């Protein structure tokens, strides 16, 4: 439901507020795609839910090895758009770089755009210089 609302650009504050409370109760049973899609939905409509993002960040770190690159990318993008969970984002980003060296991934243009946006956010917030590896440019 949240994904559908976000996809058509319809923000429903009551729906997103109520959903956040319910999602947090069940977050430990969420699969990576469900975590990713949920955070993507909140970021897409610009609906702030700090408690949800904090809980989802912890859950994402626990399940990191089961996330696909797309799921990590969407999660990172949501963190950057909502300016939340920078430390978790750093862990997820470094995991993407490790996965790229271990598994063959298809980094679509959309994923690369999201990763570039995340790097800009991290560099701005952390005052560090992270770069997209040459083979992902």
Secondary structure, DSSP 8 states (H G I E B T S, - for coil): -HHHHHHTT---HHHHHHHHHHHHHHGGG--HHHHHHHHHHHHHHT---HHHHHHHHHHHHHTGGG--HHHHHHHHHHHHHHT--HHHHHHHHHHHHHHHHHS-----HHHHHHHHHHHHHHHHHH-------GGG-
